[in-house]
């Protein structure tokens, strides 16, 4: 008996399709991703699949133990739309990959902690106009692929402080405030660690708002950047009077 030739028909649909009623689904193409993979409920919802695929990237300060200063004589004490803490741009060509933030971790280290701070605050905006700094200096970083067996490069551009605060263009009317968090409800201290998780599956552990050194974890919504779009991460320390906020950092992201 000759074999039966079966063709499975998929439909590339990156955005959420229309829901179907419960029951049998027949003669409807299955949903596929832009790389022809099926959309399924994975039994292993972890980042290892992204690392295995070669699309997960890490960004860190180049030399462990070497601080980066945010501010010069003092630090940013209030929110300003034109004063960034970190910038990231999806630098891919139109129609290319999307950029997804996973987490940003900052360690207060080196120097003297900013004086008289009362809390540590953060926010994130995404935008479709150029947010590159127009004054001050930012350092551009090189993301590395977390899969040592692959040499796939990143489509992202990351910028971090290089001393005095930088100035960027005002956000556009299309900008979206997608994250707002209090990282700590007390003064920042040397060796405090602050982590923002974007769209975590589980509720992060509470670090507490203490006047002692600790690790503080908060969450923000997941976000995606299409090619040529930007995200601005803001950090400010109310009450800060003297001494810059000196830090090291670690960032995780994926691109698909």
Wavefront OBJ file of the C-alpha trace (Angstrom):
o trace
v 0.000 0.000 0.000
v 1.560 3.320 -0.952
v 2.306 5.800 1.812
v 0.018 8.717 2.474
v 1.542 12.090 1.652
v 0.558 14.610 4.355
v 1.263 18.305 4.269
v 0.936 20.287 7.488
v -0.066 23.838 6.670
v 1.096 26.613 8.962
v 0.189 30.284 9.051
v 2.855 32.763 10.170
v 1.010 34.994 12.617
v 3.196 36.992 14.974
v 0.333 38.888 16.585
v -2.371 37.223 18.651
v -4.961 35.541 16.371
v -8.714 35.609 16.890
v -9.879 33.182 19.594
v -11.697 29.982 18.636
v -14.618 28.433 20.475
v -14.101 25.207 22.411
v -14.405 22.080 20.344
v -12.850 20.554 17.241
v -10.658 22.765 15.079
v -10.509 21.355 11.571
v -9.062 22.653 8.308
v -7.496 25.670 10.022
v -3.741 26.216 9.506
v -1.744 25.967 12.723
v -0.093 29.118 14.028
v 3.596 29.475 13.183
v 6.316 31.917 14.193
v 8.415 33.887 11.743
v 11.009 31.065 11.823
v 8.375 28.404 10.936
v 8.189 27.091 14.505
v 4.863 26.008 15.971
v 3.330 27.936 18.830
v 2.922 25.395 21.629
v 2.616 25.419 25.404
v 6.190 24.597 26.385
v 6.811 22.188 29.298
v 10.039 24.116 30.001
v 9.228 27.860 30.148
v 12.760 28.975 30.933
v 15.435 31.056 29.229
v 17.556 27.998 28.375
v 15.591 27.514 25.155
v 16.471 31.054 24.100
v 20.142 30.533 24.951
v 20.143 27.256 23.005
v 18.675 29.082 20.016
v 21.435 31.698 20.221
v 19.140 34.702 20.688
v 19.853 35.536 24.359
v 22.418 38.246 25.142
v 24.106 39.596 28.267
v 25.459 43.100 28.822
v 27.764 43.976 31.736
v 30.242 46.648 32.747
v 33.518 45.665 31.026
v 35.649 45.241 34.170
v 34.265 43.739 37.408
v 35.161 45.892 40.388
v 35.442 49.069 38.312
v 32.650 51.507 39.099
v 30.632 53.654 36.716
v 29.504 57.070 37.935
v 25.993 58.367 37.348
v 26.442 62.048 38.106
v 29.557 63.991 39.017
v 29.481 65.967 42.278
v 25.932 64.807 42.962
v 23.327 62.445 41.550
v 19.940 62.839 39.858
v 17.435 63.644 42.630
v 14.208 63.883 40.602
v 12.628 62.491 37.460
v 13.428 64.315 34.226
v 12.226 63.144 30.822
v 15.501 64.322 29.245
v 17.934 62.805 31.781
v 18.464 59.066 31.156
v 20.104 56.459 33.333
v 20.439 53.901 30.523
v 19.409 53.865 26.865
v 18.810 50.921 24.557
v 18.012 50.993 20.865
v 16.919 48.188 18.580
v 19.294 48.970 15.727
v 18.026 46.328 13.320
v 16.715 47.271 9.885
v 12.939 47.756 9.425
v 11.192 44.396 9.310
v 13.953 42.786 11.379
v 14.031 41.296 14.856
v 12.259 42.498 17.966
v 14.199 43.194 21.162
v 12.832 41.957 24.512
v 14.222 43.090 27.863
v 14.544 40.383 30.523
v 16.097 42.178 33.509
v 18.413 44.999 34.569
v 20.532 44.554 37.717
v 22.504 47.384 39.324
v 24.995 47.068 42.191
v 25.854 50.181 44.217
v 29.623 49.924 44.545
v 32.754 52.040 44.907
v 33.213 55.577 46.125
v 30.802 57.061 48.674
v 27.043 56.542 48.469
v 24.994 59.628 47.550
v 24.241 61.600 50.724
v 20.782 62.198 52.246
v 18.863 60.024 49.764
v 15.420 58.941 50.926
v 14.568 56.323 48.258
v 15.579 54.839 44.913
v 13.082 55.352 42.081
v 12.889 54.066 38.502
v 10.780 54.346 35.352
v 10.935 53.127 31.741
v 9.661 54.784 28.563
v 9.623 53.378 25.046
v 9.584 55.596 21.960
v 9.856 55.552 18.166
v 12.064 58.650 17.791
v 15.797 59.083 18.240
v 16.645 59.416 21.964
v 20.430 59.568 21.498
v 22.114 61.988 23.905
v 22.631 65.545 22.648
v 24.802 66.663 25.587
v 27.024 64.913 28.095
v 28.720 61.595 27.487
v 27.336 58.072 27.435
v 29.357 54.882 26.960
v 28.189 52.402 24.327
v 28.418 48.736 25.328
v 28.847 45.508 23.377
v 26.292 42.775 24.176
v 27.657 39.210 24.167
v 25.860 36.055 23.101
v 25.209 33.829 26.125
v 25.762 30.719 23.972
v 29.531 30.229 23.702
v 29.034 27.859 20.774
v 27.599 30.578 18.541
v 28.902 33.875 17.166
v 25.526 35.510 16.461
v 25.783 39.244 17.146
v 23.239 41.518 18.800
v 21.050 44.074 17.049
v 20.897 46.249 20.167
v 22.856 49.331 21.185
v 23.187 50.019 24.926
v 24.385 53.289 26.458
v 25.269 53.889 30.134
v 26.538 56.905 32.129
v 30.111 58.104 31.897
v 30.229 60.585 34.776
v 28.058 63.691 34.563
v 24.435 63.107 33.588
v 23.637 63.247 29.877
v 20.791 65.039 28.107
v 18.543 63.404 25.523
v 15.760 64.830 23.312
v 12.324 65.085 24.898
v 10.105 62.071 24.336
v 7.620 62.188 21.452
v 3.852 62.287 21.664
v 3.894 58.566 20.846
v 6.136 57.658 23.798
v 4.731 55.167 26.300
v 5.510 55.004 29.998
v 5.612 51.233 30.483
v 7.261 50.918 33.890
v 7.350 52.700 37.235
v 8.921 51.305 40.392
v 10.324 52.118 43.803
v 13.501 50.068 44.062
v 14.069 50.944 47.701
v 12.132 52.942 50.274
v 15.204 54.120 52.132
v 18.686 55.564 51.537
v 20.889 53.804 48.999
v 23.876 52.085 50.589
v 27.134 50.685 49.251
v 26.658 47.075 48.049
v 22.876 47.438 47.692
v 21.684 45.477 44.652
v 18.651 46.604 42.625
v 16.999 44.382 39.998
v 14.160 45.194 37.613
v 12.549 42.097 36.090
v 10.466 42.628 32.942
v 7.392 40.387 32.877
v 8.551 37.727 35.365
v 6.477 34.556 35.570
v 6.719 34.438 39.343
v 6.377 37.134 41.969
v 9.930 38.265 42.853
v 11.048 37.811 46.462
v 10.670 40.826 48.673
v 13.968 42.452 49.619
v 12.272 44.813 52.067
v 12.747 48.540 52.335
v 15.471 48.594 54.928
v 18.255 50.865 56.090
v 20.671 47.944 55.790
v 22.437 46.523 52.733
v 20.203 44.103 50.837
v 19.091 42.865 47.424
v 15.931 44.585 46.153
v 13.891 43.075 43.336
v 10.937 44.640 41.557
v 8.994 43.927 38.408
v 7.751 45.856 35.411
v 5.600 44.785 32.450
v 7.240 42.901 29.582
v 8.199 45.128 26.668
v 9.272 44.748 23.059
v 11.142 47.116 20.756
v 10.741 46.937 16.994
v 13.671 47.999 14.785
v 14.766 51.623 15.270
v 12.767 52.012 18.507
v 14.242 53.073 21.861
v 13.755 52.392 25.563
v 14.913 54.857 28.204
v 15.549 53.617 31.745
v 15.336 56.396 34.329
v 16.826 56.265 37.824
v 16.640 59.007 40.425
v 17.313 59.282 44.155
v 15.107 61.838 45.943
v 16.947 63.895 48.528
v 20.340 63.153 46.994
v 22.710 66.045 47.638
v 26.336 65.073 47.099
v 28.351 62.179 45.636
v 27.445 60.377 42.402
v 25.598 57.073 42.292
v 28.453 54.649 41.488
v 27.521 51.216 40.217
v 28.175 48.046 38.260
v 25.465 46.321 36.266
v 24.212 43.239 34.447
v 21.480 43.098 31.788
v 19.721 40.198 30.065
v 17.704 40.373 26.816
v 16.658 38.304 23.850
v 16.100 39.070 20.164
v 13.721 37.286 17.779
l 1 2 3 4 5 6 7 8 9 10 11 12 13 14 15 16 17 18 19 20 21 22 23 24 25 26 27 28 29 30 31 32 33 34 35 36 37 38 39 40 41 42 43 44 45 46 47 48 49 50 51 52 53 54 55 56 57 58 59 60 61 62 63 64 65 66 67 68 69 70 71 72 73 74 75 76 77 78 79 80 81 82 83 84 85 86 87 88 89 90 91 92 93 94 95 96 97 98 99 100 101 102 103 104 105 106 107 108 109 110 111 112 113 114 115 116 117 118 119 120 121 122 123 124 125 126 127 128 129 130 131 132 133 134 135 136 137 138 139 140 141 142 143 144 145 146 147 148 149 150 151 152 153 154 155 156 157 158 159 160 161 162 163 164 165 166 167 168 169 170 171 172 173 174 175 176 177 178 179 180 181 182 183 184 185 186 187 188 189 190 191 192 193 194 195 196 197 198 199 200 201 202 203 204 205 206 207 208 209 210 211 212 213 214 215 216 217 218 219 220 221 222 223 224 225 226 227 228 229 230 231 232 233 234 235 236 237 238 239 240 241 242 243 244 245 246 247 248 249 250 251 252 253 254 255 256
